[in-house]
Amino acid sequence: MKKVKFLLIGIISALCIVGCGNQTSSSSRVIEDYEDDGSEHHDPMYITNNFGSDAASELVVQWQNIDGSTNQRVQITTPDDVDFTYAHNVEASYRKLDIDTAKVGEYDKNGVYRAEISDLEPGKQYIYRVGANDAWSDTYYHLTAEGDSSNFSFTVASDPQSPAHTEMSKTLNAANEYDEDHRFFFLAGDLVDDIGKKPAEIKSYTQAASEFNKYKIIATTQGNHDTYENNQPNNTYKFSQATIFNTFTTFPNNGFVQDDVTKSNSYYFRYNNLLFVSLNTMVTDDAYAPQAAWLRNVLDEQSDADYIVATMHIGPFQSENDSEWKEPNVRKAFLGIFSEYKVDAVFYGHDHSYGRTNPIALTGNETVNDLKIFNTTPNEDGTVFSMVGATGPKFYDLGNNSYQSNIFSVRSDARPGTFVNVQVNDDELEINAFKLSTTTDGEIIPIDSYSIPKKNR
């Protein structure tokens, strides 16, 4: 795998990060001045995390605090160093959350702090906290990828799309109960219902997510409800812009719009022998082509990956009715690349029901009429496309559109919440989809099960 160099926004203050732990020698201690410098500090808020480009060695953490708070940092160490005595310190970058309230609601003018941590040891458990001086977060836990071909699993879900996130929490808890060892979650967009007018919604998401990202990474992508502006009386979309979304979520800085915090992010990370690519479909029409070029470059750079999984919010095939929206853009930009590089699976949200194709190979030039008669016989080099449903409370009836009966081999109602578990094995991806039986108990109902053999690329 080729290594790509990125600017780290953290300042490495010691070399104690690998295998440091509790040590008897005081010379190993990280010495820093933590006397209060006079700035006001609160406990850190809205903590989110993600992998860096390499999940075996990199971690990205972002949070908010009072604007102007100084000394904000991540302290990271091994689990036996519970007091963070020998912690490695990574200083955070800073930007002010100063937004136009005519476009979005009255968000707090906090400082946004972000640290990118590198040089972690593969297959190792860490603990970390964020903050400054005497105001620290709770302890967070992070297990790095092994960095080899070790088996692992992860979970895909989508569309909480709610002012509150009770249903999302129940679905993610069910996913944890099904597979307590899965390594990370991916949420395929629409984290809230209205990010423009209702600031409390994205705060609710982040607070609910903290129950899970304290122990596992939650990677995300932006959905259409995460792009609203506060225009009265109706909402309007602001594509290729994500000031608030990027303030309450975080990503590795390797997308096709690097170093611009106001733009939506595509990104990738390598987890063992799997390349995970998140594409952002909430961009202006003219931004699809450069994103596709970026994708092609990533796939070239990571050509030794055994498996390739892509994700997005709006996928190439819609389900509810015949009024396509971004789907033709997605097909034209990405489907030919997916076929060329033999991408294994594409997971997406937006349509609040479950659907899954056979492995198929498309050019991206297919029209709606072409999809009605497309030969969906399984192609061993093809890509499986799956709408993963929703985590509530909004769901769609299965309905009928002009090509769904042909293109999807499996369909299911998603009520009252769905998730997809992906097991990455030596010779195949083993994929199982479930929905909750009710909103009040932990039972889950299998709705789909399939495998994708490892391809010869």
N, C-alpha and C positions, 0 to 999 in steps of 0.2 A: 504494500500500500504506500502510495506516495504521500509524504507529509507536506501539508500546506502551511506556510508560516502566516500567523495572524498577530496583530498588535494586542498584547495583553494589557488590560486596563488595570490590573492589579500590580502592586509593587511587592516583589518577593523580599521579605525582610529576614528570612533565615532559611537554612537548608535542612530544617528539622522535620520536614513534612513526611518523609518516607521512613517508616519504622521507628519513629522517635519514642513515643510512649513515655511512661514515667521513667526517669533516669536519676541516678544518685548524684551525678556530677553536676554542680551548679554551673559549670562552664557551658553546658548544653542548653541552659535556659534561654528563652528569647527575652531579652531585656528591652523594655520600652517604657517611656514615661506616660503613665496613665493619669496623672494629676489633671483635675478638671481645668480646662483652659478657659472657662467662663462662658462658653456657649451653652445654650439650652438643649437638653436632650430629653427625648421621650423614649419609651420602649419602642423598638422597631415595629413597623406596621407592614402588612401586605407583602409578606415574604414569599417569593416564588423562586423556582429553581429549574435548571435544565442541564443537559450535558453540554460540553464543548464539542468540538469536531470529533474528538476521540474519547469515547465513553470510558476507556480504560485509564485515562490520565487527566481528564479535564472536567471541571464543574463550573457552572455559571450560577450566581446567586444575585438576586435583586430585591430591594426593599425600599421603604420610605421612612423618613423621619422628619422632624421639624426642619424647615428650610434654614440653612445656615449652620446646621449641626456639623461639627468637625470631628475628626478622628474616626469616622465611620469605617468599619472594617469587618472582614470575616476572620474569625479565629478557627482553625481547623487542626485536629489532632487525632490520636488513636483512642479507641473507646476506654482504655484503662486510665487515661488522663482526664478524669471526670471534671476536675477543677480548671482545665485548660492551662495548667501551669507551664507546659512545654509546647503550647500551641504555636503553629505557624501563622503569621499575620499577613493578610493581603488587604492592602488599602483599597477603598472603593473609589470609583469615579463618581462624579456628581453632576446632576443637571437639575434645574428648577422646573417643577411642574407649574408652569405659568401659561394658562390657556385662555383663549377667547371665549368667554361665557356666552357670547351671542351664538356660538356654534355648538358648544356643549355645555352641560350643566355646571353648577357651582361646585367644582372639585376643589379640595383643599390645596392650598399652595405649598405643598410639601417639597422637600428635597427628595430626589430619586437617586438611590445609591446602588451601584452595581460593581461586582467583583468577579473577575475571571481567574480561576485557580487552575494551575497547571502542575505538571510533574508529580501527580498522584501515582501511587503504585497500583498496578493492575490486580484485580481480584482481592481488594483489601477493604475492610470496613473502616470508616471514619466517622467522627462526630464533628459538628461545627456549630457555631453560633454567630450572630451578626449584631452589631451595635457599636458602642463606644463607652469608655470610662466605666461608670457604674450602671449603665443601662444596656443590658444584653437581652437578646431573645432567649426563648427556650432552646434546648439542645435539639439539633437536627441530626439525622443519620444518613449516611451515604455509603453505598457499596459500589465500588468501581467494577466495570466489566473486566473479565479476565484477559481480554486482548488476544484471544486465540480462537479456536473453533469449539470452545465449550458450549454445551447446550444451555439454553435459557428460555424464558417466556416473557411476554408482555401483553398488555390489554389495550384495546381500542374501544372508545365510546364517543358519543357526540351529543350536541344540542341540548344542554341543560335549558337554555332559552327561557329564563325565569327571573322574576324579581328576587325570589329566594331560591335556595338550592337544596331543599330537603330531599327531593326525588333523586337528584344527582348523588347525594351522599349515600342514599340507600342502594343505588345501583353500584357505586364503586365499592361499598362495603361487601355487597354480594360477590363482586369480582375478586376481592381479597379473600373471601371465605372459600371460593372455588379454587383459587390458586394463590396461596399465601406467599409463595416464593417468586411470583412474577416480578420482573425487575422495574418496570415503569408503566405508567399510563400515557396514552395519547388521547386528547380530546379534540375532535375534528370540527371545532368552531361553534359559533353561536353560544358563547358562554353566558350571555345575558339576553334579555329581550329588547332592551332599549338603552344603549350606551350613551346616547346623546342627551336625553332629557332626564335620565334617572341615575345619578351618580351612585346611589346606594346599591344598585344591582351588581356592578363590578366589584364593589367592596364585599358584598355578600358572597360572590363567587370565590374571591381570594380567601376570605375567612373560612368558607366551607372546604376549600381545597387544602388549607393548611393542615387539616386533620390527616390528609393523605400525603402531602409533599414533605411532611416532617420525616417520613420514612421511605418514601419513593419519589422519584422524579415524576412530575406531571408536565409533559410536553403538550403544546397547544398550537393551533393555527387559527387565524382570524375568520369569522363568519360574517355574513351580511348584517346580522343584527349587532355585530360588534363594530360597525362602520358608520352608524347613524350620526348625523349632525342634528343640532337642536333648532331646526327650522319649524316655525309654527305656521299653520296648524298641523301640517303633516311632516313626517320624517322624510329626510332625503339622505341618500347615500353619498359618502365621500370616499371614493375608491382610491387606492394607493396612498392612503393616509391613515395612521393608526396611533395618534398621539396618546390617547387614553389607554387603548388596548395594550400598547407596548409599555405603559407605565405600570400595569398590574399583571403583566406576564413577562417572560424573558426567554431569550433564544441565544444560541451561539452566533457569534458575529461573522458568519461565513456565507450570507445570502447574496443575492444579486443586487441588492441595494445597500451595500455596506456603509456603515458610519453615518446613517441618516435616521435619527430616532423617530422622525415623523412618518416614516414609510412602513408599509406592511412588510413583513419578513418572510422570505423563504429561507430554509436552512437545511442542513443535514448533520447527522452524526453517524459514526461507525460504532456499532456495538458487536464486538467479537467478529464473526464472519458475516454479519448482516449490515448492509447499508440502508439507513433509514432516511428518506428524503421527504421533507414537508414542503409542499407547494402552496402558494397563496393565490387563490382564485378570486380574491376580492380586490382586484387591481383594475386600472383602466385598460381598455381594449388594446392600446398600443404597448402595454407593459407585458403582454403575454409572450411576445417573440423574444425579448431579451431574457425573460425568465426561462424560456425553453432553451436558449443558448447556454445560460448558466447551468441548467440541468444536464445538458449534454457534456459540458466540461466536467461536472462533478462525476458523472458516470465514467468518463474516460479516466479521471484521476483515481477512481476507486474500482478499477476494473478487476481487481482480484477478489472482490466480495463474492461469497458463495450464494448469497441471497440479496435481492433488492426489493424493498417495500417502499411505496410512495403513498402519501396521504394528502388530502386537500379537503376543503369544505364542500364546494359545489363540484360534483363529479361529471363525467362525460354523459351519463344517462340519468334522466330524471324519471320520477315515478308517479307524481300525483295527477297530472293532466297533460294536455298537449301544448301548453304555453311554455316552451323552452326559453331560457334566459341566458345564462353564461355557458350552458352546456356545449353549444357549438364552438365557442372560443376554446374551451378545454380540449375538445376533440381535436381541433385543428392544431393546437399548440403542442400537445403532449402525446397523443396516441401513437403517432408514427415513431416517436422516440422510445416509448414503452415497448413497441414491437421490435425495434432494431436492437435494443439492449436486453431483450428478454426479461423485462421486469416481472417479478413473480406475482405481486399482488398490489392492488391500489384500494385503499380504504377511504371512504368519504362519508359526509353527513348530509345536512340540509333537507333531505326528503325524509320525513320522520316515520319511516317504516324500514323494514329490512329487505334487502335484495342482494342476489349474488349471481354472477355469470359463471359459465364454464371458462376455462382458460381459452382466450381468443386473441387473435392478432389482427389489429386494424391499422389502416393507413392514416386516419385522421380526416380524410376527405369524405367520409360516409355521410350521406344525408339521412333525414328521418325516414324517407322511403327505403333507402338502402338497409337501414337497421331493421325494418320490418321483415326483410327476407334474408338477412345476413346468415351465413352458415355458421351456426354456433356449436358444431361438433367439436369436442375438446381438442385443442391444439397443444401438443406437449411443450412447445416453446412459447405459448401464449401467456397472457396476463389474466388473472382473476380480478374482476372489479366487484367491490362490495359496498353497498350502502349499509351502514352499521346501525341504523335506527336512531333512537334518541334516549335521553335519560329523563325525560318528562319536564313539565306536565303536558306538553303539546305533542299530539300524534296525528298522523294522517291515516285515513282509510286507504286500503290497498288501491282502490280506484282502477282506472284503466287508461293507458295512453296508447299512442299509435304504434309503439314498438315494444312495450314492456313484456308482453306475452311471448315475444320471440327472444329478446336479448337476455332476459333473466331466467336462469334455470331453477332458482329457488326464491320464493317470496314469502314474507311473513309480516303480520301485524306486530308492532313493537311495544304495544301497551303492556305494562306500565313502566317499561325501562329495559334496555338491551345493552349487552356488552359482548365483545368478541375477544376470545383468548387465543393467542398465537404461540405455539410451542416451536422453537427453533431447534431442530435435531440435526444429526450428522447428515442424513440423506433426504430429509423432507421438512417442510413446514406442515405442522398439524394444527388445524384451525377449527375451533368450536365456537358457535354463537349461541347465546342464551337470552331469554327474557325472564323478568321477574313474574312470579305467579300473581302476587298482589303487591300493594304498596305497604303492607303492614307486616309481612313476614319475610324470611330469608330464602324461601324456596325459589329455585330457578328451574326453568323449563328449557330443554334443548330445542333449538329451532333449526340448526344446521351443523353439519360436520363434514369436513373435506380435508384433503391433503394436497400439497404441491411438491412433487419430487424436485430434488436439486437439479438444476439445468446444466448442460454443457455450454459454456459461453466462449 
